[in-house]
């Protein structure tokens, strides 16, 4: 991306706040941005296919994507995690150069930046600050996948739903907001915890009656954090 691009300032700001790039000094970040390619994605389309991820690393600038695996025989989907501004995909291919089955689908209209895997490997070798940021970020994603394994193996759906909401909670002074998953359909939430929509509907309705959560689709707020924590710890 060149300095005269209309997207330059916006992309630079997002990268400077990204866990992968925030530790870099301004000059180095701008040099890296010159090598990144700007693209857009339309809501509901495949944002990043396995073939694309085997060649390039993608950084989300705006919008969200769900990273999923599918069973081609029955059409079932399981969502591994969500990506938002500043997140990267696919870090595993960067390490092992292997084809992986996960697909990133745009949940909103998106802006993304990408670099070849070879370029990113050179950054890891040449720039210690980028390397030091990369490993904790990768570790966080791996911990997220490990948490899912624990949830699916040990807990019922109500506990898994409570734990999902708590992981995405953004507390502030006035309300307990969950913006990354706020406007997702109940079917999508079900795919994130290995359940079905009707079960998610039942749990959310019960929690609203108990005033644990409030709101409607598109804006959900945790009203009783302690009660939700107790649900997650059952």
C-alpha positions as CSV (number, residue, x, y, z in Angstrom):
1,X,0.0,0.0,0.0
2,X,1.4,3.4,-1.0
3,X,1.4,6.6,1.1
4,X,-1.1,8.3,-1.3
5,X,-3.7,5.6,-1.0
6,X,-7.0,6.9,0.4
7,X,-7.0,3.9,2.8
8,X,-3.5,4.5,4.1
9,X,-4.2,6.5,7.3
10,X,-7.1,4.2,8.4
11,X,-5.0,1.0,7.8
12,X,-2.0,2.5,9.6
13,X,-4.2,3.3,12.6
14,X,-5.7,-0.2,12.9
15,X,-2.3,-1.8,12.5
16,X,-0.8,0.4,15.2
17,X,-3.5,-1.0,17.6
18,X,-3.2,-4.6,16.4
19,X,-1.6,-7.0,18.9
20,X,0.6,-8.2,16.0
21,X,2.0,-4.7,15.1
22,X,1.4,-2.4,18.1
23,X,4.9,-2.9,19.5
24,X,6.7,-1.8,16.3
25,X,8.1,1.7,16.0
26,X,6.4,4.0,13.5
27,X,9.0,3.9,10.8
28,X,9.1,0.1,10.7
29,X,5.3,-0.2,10.7
30,X,5.1,2.2,7.7
31,X,7.8,0.1,5.9
32,X,5.7,-3.0,6.5
33,X,2.5,-1.3,5.3
34,X,4.2,-0.6,2.0
35,X,4.3,-4.4,1.4
36,X,0.7,-5.1,2.4
37,X,-2.0,-5.5,-0.3
38,X,-5.4,-3.9,0.3
39,X,-8.5,-5.9,-0.5
40,X,-12.3,-5.8,0.3
41,X,-14.8,-8.5,1.0
42,X,-18.6,-8.5,0.8
43,X,-20.8,-9.7,3.7
44,X,-21.5,-13.4,3.6
45,X,-18.9,-14.3,0.9
46,X,-15.9,-16.4,1.6
47,X,-13.4,-13.9,2.9
48,X,-10.4,-16.2,2.9
49,X,-10.3,-19.7,1.4
50,X,-7.9,-22.5,2.5
51,X,-6.0,-22.0,-0.8
52,X,-5.6,-18.2,-0.1
53,X,-4.5,-18.9,3.5
54,X,-1.9,-21.3,2.3
55,X,-0.2,-18.5,0.4
56,X,-0.8,-15.3,2.3
57,X,-1.3,-13.9,5.8
58,X,-4.4,-11.7,6.1
59,X,-5.0,-8.9,8.6
60,X,-8.5,-7.7,9.3
61,X,-8.9,-3.9,9.0
62,X,-12.6,-3.5,9.3
63,X,-15.6,-5.9,9.7
64,X,-15.7,-9.4,11.2
65,X,-15.2,-12.9,9.9
66,X,-16.1,-16.3,11.3
67,X,-13.5,-19.0,10.9
68,X,-15.3,-22.4,10.4
69,X,-14.9,-26.0,9.5
70,X,-17.6,-27.9,7.7
71,X,-18.8,-31.5,7.3
72,X,-19.5,-31.8,3.5
73,X,-21.7,-34.9,4.1
74,X,-24.3,-33.2,6.3
75,X,-23.6,-29.5,6.0
76,X,-22.9,-29.0,9.7
77,X,-20.6,-26.1,10.6
78,X,-18.5,-25.5,13.7
79,X,-17.1,-22.0,14.2
80,X,-13.6,-22.1,15.6
81,X,-13.3,-18.4,16.4
82,X,-14.2,-14.9,15.3
83,X,-11.9,-12.3,13.8
84,X,-12.2,-8.6,14.2
85,X,-10.1,-5.5,13.3
86,X,-6.4,-6.1,13.9
87,X,-6.7,-9.9,13.9
88,X,-4.7,-12.1,11.6
89,X,-5.5,-15.3,9.7
90,X,-4.0,-18.0,9.1
91,X,-1.1,-18.2,11.5
92,X,-0.9,-22.0,11.4
93,X,-0.2,-22.0,7.7
94,X,2.5,-19.5,8.3
95,X,4.3,-22.0,10.6
96,X,3.8,-25.3,8.8
97,X,3.0,-24.3,5.2
98,X,0.3,-26.9,5.1
99,X,-3.2,-26.6,3.7
100,X,-5.9,-26.3,6.4
101,X,-9.6,-26.8,6.1
102,X,-10.8,-23.7,8.0
103,X,-12.6,-21.1,5.9
104,X,-13.1,-17.4,6.9
105,X,-16.5,-16.1,6.0
106,X,-17.3,-12.3,6.1
107,X,-19.9,-11.4,8.7
108,X,-19.8,-7.8,7.5
109,X,-18.4,-5.9,4.6
110,X,-14.7,-6.1,5.3
111,X,-11.3,-4.5,4.5
112,X,-8.3,-6.7,4.7
113,X,-4.6,-6.4,4.2
114,X,-2.4,-9.3,3.1
115,X,1.3,-10.2,2.7
116,X,2.9,-13.3,1.3
117,X,3.9,-15.9,3.9
118,X,7.5,-15.5,2.8
119,X,7.4,-11.8,3.5
120,X,5.9,-12.4,7.0
121,X,8.6,-15.1,7.7
122,X,11.2,-12.5,6.8
123,X,9.6,-10.1,9.3
124,X,9.8,-12.7,12.0
125,X,13.5,-13.3,11.3
126,X,14.5,-9.7,10.9
127,X,12.4,-7.9,13.5
128,X,12.5,-9.1,17.1
129,X,9.6,-6.9,18.2
130,X,7.3,-8.4,15.6
131,X,8.5,-11.9,16.6
132,X,7.8,-11.2,20.3
133,X,4.3,-10.0,19.5
134,X,3.6,-12.9,17.2
135,X,4.1,-15.8,19.6
136,X,1.7,-14.5,22.4
137,X,-0.9,-13.8,19.7
138,X,-0.6,-17.3,18.4
139,X,-0.7,-18.7,21.9
140,X,-3.9,-16.8,22.6
141,X,-5.6,-18.4,19.5
142,X,-4.4,-21.8,20.6
143,X,-5.7,-21.3,24.1
144,X,-9.1,-20.4,22.5
145,X,-9.2,-23.7,20.6
146,X,-8.1,-25.6,23.7
147,X,-11.0,-23.9,25.7
148,X,-13.4,-25.1,23.0
149,X,-12.2,-28.7,23.4
150,X,-12.7,-28.5,27.1
151,X,-16.2,-27.0,26.8
152,X,-17.4,-29.5,24.2
153,X,-16.0,-32.4,26.3
154,X,-17.1,-31.5,29.8
155,X,-19.9,-29.0,29.9
156,X,-23.6,-28.8,28.9
157,X,-24.9,-26.2,26.4
158,X,-26.0,-23.6,29.0
159,X,-22.5,-23.6,30.6
160,X,-20.9,-23.4,27.1
161,X,-23.1,-20.5,26.1
162,X,-22.3,-18.6,29.3
163,X,-18.6,-19.2,28.8
164,X,-18.8,-18.0,25.2
165,X,-20.4,-14.7,26.2
166,X,-17.9,-14.2,29.0
167,X,-15.0,-14.7,26.6
168,X,-16.3,-11.9,24.4
169,X,-17.4,-9.5,27.1
170,X,-16.1,-5.9,27.0
171,X,-16.8,-4.4,30.4
172,X,-17.2,-0.6,30.8
173,X,-18.5,1.7,33.4
174,X,-22.2,1.6,32.4
175,X,-22.8,-1.9,30.9
176,X,-21.4,-5.3,30.1
177,X,-21.3,-5.2,26.3
178,X,-20.5,-8.0,24.0
179,X,-20.1,-6.2,20.6
180,X,-18.2,-8.9,18.7
181,X,-21.1,-11.4,19.0
182,X,-24.0,-9.0,19.6
183,X,-25.8,-9.2,16.3
184,X,-25.0,-12.8,15.4
185,X,-27.9,-15.1,14.7
186,X,-28.8,-17.7,17.3
187,X,-27.9,-20.3,14.7
188,X,-24.4,-18.8,14.5
189,X,-24.0,-18.8,18.3
190,X,-25.1,-22.5,18.2
191,X,-22.4,-23.2,15.7
192,X,-19.8,-21.7,18.1
193,X,-20.6,-24.0,20.9
194,X,-21.6,-27.2,19.1
195,X,-25.4,-26.9,19.6
196,X,-28.5,-26.1,17.7
197,X,-30.6,-22.9,17.4
198,X,-33.6,-24.1,19.4
199,X,-31.4,-24.8,22.4
200,X,-29.8,-21.4,22.3
201,X,-33.2,-19.7,22.0
202,X,-34.4,-21.5,25.1
203,X,-31.3,-20.6,27.2
204,X,-31.4,-16.9,26.2
205,X,-35.1,-16.6,26.8
206,X,-34.6,-18.1,30.3
207,X,-31.8,-15.7,31.1
208,X,-33.9,-12.7,30.0
209,X,-36.7,-13.8,32.3
210,X,-34.2,-14.1,35.1
211,X,-32.8,-10.6,34.2
212,X,-29.3,-12.1,33.6
213,X,-29.2,-10.5,30.2
214,X,-31.3,-7.9,28.4
215,X,-31.8,-6.5,24.9
216,X,-32.8,-7.8,21.5
217,X,-30.9,-9.1,18.5
218,X,-28.2,-6.6,17.6
219,X,-27.7,-5.3,21.1
220,X,-27.3,-7.6,24.1
221,X,-26.2,-6.5,27.5
222,X,-25.2,-8.6,30.6
223,X,-27.3,-7.3,33.5
224,X,-26.2,-9.7,36.2
225,X,-22.5,-10.6,35.7
226,X,-22.3,-12.7,38.9
227,X,-25.3,-14.8,37.8
228,X,-23.7,-15.4,34.4
229,X,-20.4,-16.3,36.1
230,X,-22.2,-18.9,38.2
231,X,-23.8,-20.4,35.1
232,X,-20.3,-20.7,33.6
233,X,-18.9,-22.4,36.7
234,X,-21.6,-25.1,37.1
